[in-house]
Amino acid sequence: MVLPLSQLAPVPEPNIAADPVKDVGLATFMADVIEASKQRIVLVYFWATAAAPCRQLAPVLEKVVRSYNGAIYLARVDIDQNPEIAQQMGVQSIPAVFAFFQARPVDGFAGALPEVQVKSWIERLIKATGATAAPDTGNGLGTALKQAADFLAANDAATAQSIYADILDMEPANVTAYAGFLRSLLMLGDTASAKQMLEKAPTDMAKDKAFDPIRTAIELADQSAQSGSVAELQAKLEQNPADHQARFDLAMAHYAAGQKEGAVDQLLDIVRRDRKWNEDAARKQLVKLFEAFGPTDPLTVSARKRLSSILFA
């Protein structure tokens, strides 16, 4: 007879060691999984020595879990030694991973997933459960990411790129560093390399919203490359200030030249002169620029205010 999990053993105090990865059996399952999951996410990993996929998944799981610095636990269950637990959980194949939170199973997967997919699954799990967990930045990763972001903000793309490259050497699946590296390439004008690198990003990583503004920036870069020269378009506008298409192209020529303020000014001028021109094209293009710049960019903040004052005047 298979006993309910609550009857597997008396319930002592949780006994997870400083290392968030440990072996769990009948005697400790209630404490180290059920009780411990009332405070944080606990992953229960069912494995067997003879299974090759288990040997592939184990180091990946342990590395990812340890990166959360104790905010997530990993309880390893050898099914050969603990068949009762595996049977009670309905384990059909190994490796298998079940996530517990608030004393109940909330999700799981089977098979040897690559590191990026394991990280993505855990991040989705954190968001779905509302659990508090953040990867460890005690190794200086957080500081390095901030430094790189600061260099980008200061338009020093080369230095930022170098820092992001070092981070990716250590953590190839780091989404923030990957996205930052792409931003560096775009700032340096290497749109082709940014596009190729984005296409090569692992599928799960590429789905992250951090890449949405990068896709927009690439789209804008491709579009601006066809806009023409600033001097020619300015001369055209001097002859006919009401030529909105020439002004739109001038905005994109400014963008191609790295003159973000000029691009914004020209698009705002179109909205001011004829906000409905070409099915609201100028306003829509401004929204794309805001996404490419980032919501906290000073130009985004000021331009949004100027746009609102025009639209609601």
C-alpha positions in Angstrom: 0.0 0.0 0.0 1.3 3.5 -0.8 0.9 5.9 2.0 -0.1 9.6 1.5 2.9 11.9 1.5 1.7 13.3 4.8 2.2 9.9 6.4 5.6 9.1 5.1 7.3 10.1 8.3 6.8 12.3 11.3 7.3 16.0 10.5 10.5 17.4 12.1 11.7 20.9 11.6 13.0 21.6 8.0 16.6 20.4 7.7 18.0 21.8 4.5 21.7 22.5 4.9 23.6 25.7 3.9 24.0 24.0 0.5 20.5 24.2 -1.1 21.0 20.9 -2.8 20.7 17.7 -0.8 19.5 14.1 -0.9 16.0 13.4 0.6 14.4 10.1 1.6 11.3 8.8 3.5 12.6 10.1 6.8 13.1 13.7 5.7 10.7 14.2 2.9 8.0 16.0 5.0 10.5 18.4 6.5 12.8 19.0 3.6 10.1 19.3 0.9 6.6 19.9 2.3 7.5 22.1 5.2 10.4 23.8 3.5 8.2 24.7 0.5 6.0 26.9 2.8 8.9 29.4 2.8 10.4 28.9 -0.7 10.2 26.9 -3.9 11.5 23.3 -3.5 12.4 21.3 -6.6 12.2 17.5 -6.1 14.4 15.7 -8.6 13.7 12.0 -9.1 16.7 10.1 -10.5 18.5 6.8 -10.7 22.2 6.0 -11.0 21.9 3.9 -14.1 20.0 6.5 -16.2 22.2 8.5 -18.5 19.8 11.4 -18.9 19.9 11.9 -15.1 23.6 12.3 -15.2 23.1 15.0 -17.9 20.4 16.9 -16.0 21.8 16.7 -12.4 24.8 19.2 -12.8 22.5 21.6 -14.7 19.9 21.6 -12.0 22.4 21.9 -9.2 24.2 24.8 -10.9 20.9 26.7 -11.6 19.5 26.2 -8.1 22.8 27.3 -6.4 22.7 30.5 -8.5 19.6 31.5 -6.5 21.7 31.6 -3.3 19.3 29.6 -1.1 16.1 31.1 -2.4 15.3 27.8 -4.1 16.0 24.3 -2.8 16.7 21.1 -4.7 15.8 17.8 -3.1 17.2 14.8 -4.8 15.3 11.5 -4.5 16.9 8.3 -5.7 13.9 6.2 -6.9 15.8 2.9 -6.3 16.2 3.8 -2.7 12.8 5.5 -2.3 10.3 3.8 -4.7 7.3 4.8 -2.4 7.9 8.5 -2.9 8.2 8.1 -6.7 5.0 5.9 -6.8 3.1 8.4 -4.7 4.1 11.3 -7.0 3.2 9.3 -10.1 6.7 9.4 -11.6 6.5 7.6 -15.0 10.0 8.3 -16.3 13.2 9.8 -15.1 14.7 12.3 -14.8 11.6 14.0 -13.5 11.3 17.3 -11.6 8.4 18.5 -9.4 8.2 22.0 -8.0 6.6 22.4 -4.6 5.4 25.7 -3.2 3.2 26.3 -0.1 3.2 22.6 0.7 1.8 21.4 -2.7 3.2 20.5 -6.1 2.7 23.3 -8.6 4.5 22.3 -11.8 7.1 19.9 -13.2 8.9 18.5 -16.2 10.4 15.3 -17.4 13.6 14.7 -19.4 17.1 16.3 -19.5 16.5 19.9 -20.4 19.4 22.3 -21.3 20.4 25.0 -18.8 18.6 27.8 -20.6 15.3 26.0 -20.5 15.7 25.1 -16.9 16.3 28.7 -16.0 13.4 29.8 -18.1 11.1 27.3 -16.4 12.2 28.4 -13.0 11.7 32.1 -13.9 8.1 31.3 -15.1 7.6 29.3 -11.9 8.7 32.2 -9.8 6.3 34.6 -11.6 3.4 32.2 -11.4 3.8 31.4 -7.7 4.8 34.9 -6.6 7.7 33.4 -4.7 10.6 35.6 -3.8 13.7 34.4 -5.5 16.5 36.2 -7.3 19.8 34.8 -8.8 22.9 35.3 -6.6 24.9 38.4 -7.5 27.5 37.8 -4.8 30.0 36.8 -7.4 30.1 40.4 -8.8 27.7 39.6 -11.6 25.2 42.3 -10.5 28.0 44.9 -10.3 29.3 44.0 -13.7 25.9 44.2 -15.3 25.3 47.6 -13.7 28.7 48.9 -14.9 28.0 47.7 -18.4 24.5 49.4 -18.4 26.1 52.6 -17.1 28.6 52.6 -20.0 25.8 52.1 -22.5 23.9 55.0 -20.9 27.1 57.1 -21.3 27.3 56.0 -25.0 30.5 54.1 -24.4 29.3 51.0 -26.3 32.7 49.5 -26.8 33.4 49.2 -23.1 29.9 48.0 -22.4 30.3 45.3 -25.1 33.6 44.1 -23.5 32.0 43.7 -20.1 28.9 41.9 -21.5 31.2 39.6 -23.5 33.1 38.7 -20.3 29.7 37.9 -18.5 28.6 35.8 -21.4 31.8 33.8 -21.3 30.9 32.8 -17.7 27.1 32.6 -18.2 26.2 32.1 -21.9 22.4 32.0 -21.0 22.4 35.3 -19.2 19.5 37.2 -20.8 20.5 40.6 -19.5 24.1 40.3 -20.8 22.9 38.9 -24.1 20.5 41.7 -24.7 23.1 44.2 -23.5 25.6 42.9 -26.0 23.1 43.2 -28.8 22.4 46.8 -27.7 26.2 47.5 -27.8 26.4 46.2 -31.4 23.5 48.4 -32.4 25.0 51.4 -30.8 28.3 50.7 -32.6 26.3 50.5 -35.9 26.8 46.8 -36.4 23.2 46.0 -37.1 24.0 42.9 -39.2 25.9 41.2 -36.4 23.2 42.1 -33.9 20.6 40.6 -36.2 22.7 37.4 -36.7 23.3 37.0 -32.9 19.6 37.5 -32.2 18.7 34.8 -34.7 21.1 32.4 -33.0 19.7 33.0 -29.5 18.2 29.9 -28.0 14.5 29.7 -28.6 13.4 30.1 -24.9 15.8 33.0 -24.4 14.7 34.8 -27.5 11.1 34.8 -26.2 12.2 37.0 -23.3 10.6 40.5 -23.4 14.1 42.0 -23.0 14.6 41.4 -26.7 11.4 43.2 -27.9 13.1 46.7 -27.9 16.1 45.2 -29.7 13.9 43.8 -32.5 12.3 47.3 -32.8 15.8 48.9 -32.9 16.9 46.6 -35.6 13.7 47.3 -37.6 14.3 51.0 -37.2 18.0 50.6 -38.2 17.0 48.8 -41.4 14.4 51.4 -42.2 16.6 54.4 -41.5 19.3 52.9 -43.8 17.0 53.6 -46.7 16.0 57.1 -45.7 18.6 59.1 -47.6 21.0 61.8 -46.4 20.2 64.5 -43.9 21.5 67.3 -46.1 19.4 66.3 -49.1 16.2 65.9 -47.1 16.7 69.2 -45.3 17.1 70.9 -48.7 13.9 69.2 -49.8 12.0 70.5 -46.8 13.2 74.0 -47.3 11.5 73.9 -50.6 8.3 72.4 -49.2 7.9 72.4 -45.4 4.6 70.6 -45.9 6.3 67.5 -47.4 5.6 65.2 -44.5 7.1 62.2 -46.2 10.4 64.1 -46.6 10.2 65.1 -42.9 9.5 61.5 -41.9 12.5 60.4 -43.9 14.6 63.1 -42.4 13.7 61.8 -38.9 15.0 58.4 -39.9 18.1 59.9 -41.4 18.8 61.6 -38.1 18.2 58.3 -36.3 20.7 56.5 -38.7 23.3 59.2 -37.9 22.8 58.7 -34.1 20.9 62.0 -33.7 18.1 60.8 -31.6 16.8 64.2 -30.6 16.7 65.3 -34.3 14.6 62.2 -35.1 12.2 62.9 -32.3 11.9 66.6 -33.2 11.0 65.9 -36.8 8.3 63.3 -36.0 6.8 65.5 -33.3 6.6 68.3 -35.9 4.6 66.0 -38.2 2.2 65.2 -35.4 1.9 68.9 -34.7 1.2 69.8 -38.4 -1.0 66.8 -39.3 -1.4 64.2 -36.6 -3.4 61.9 -38.8 -1.0 61.9 -41.8 -0.4 58.5 -43.4 -2.6 56.7 -40.8 -0.9 58.2 -37.8 2.5 57.1 -39.0 4.5 59.8 -37.1 3.0 59.0 -33.7 3.4 55.2 -34.3 7.1 55.8 -35.3 7.6 57.8 -32.1 6.3 54.8 -30.1 8.8 52.6 -31.8 11.6 55.0 -31.0 10.5 55.1 -27.3 10.6 51.4 -27.2 14.1 51.3 -28.8 15.4 54.0 -26.4 13.9 52.4 -23.3 11.2 53.7 -21.0 13.6 55.4 -18.6 15.7 57.2 -21.2 15.5 60.9 -20.6 14.7 61.6 -24.2 11.8 59.1 -24.0 10.4 60.7 -20.9 10.6 64.3 -22.3 9.3 63.3 -25.7 6.3 61.5 -24.3 5.4 64.7 -22.4 5.8 66.8 -25.6 3.7 64.3 -27.6 0.9 64.3 -25.0 0.8 68.1 -24.9 0.3 68.1 -28.7 -2.3 65.3 -28.8 -4.3 66.7 -25.9 -3.9 70.4 -26.6 
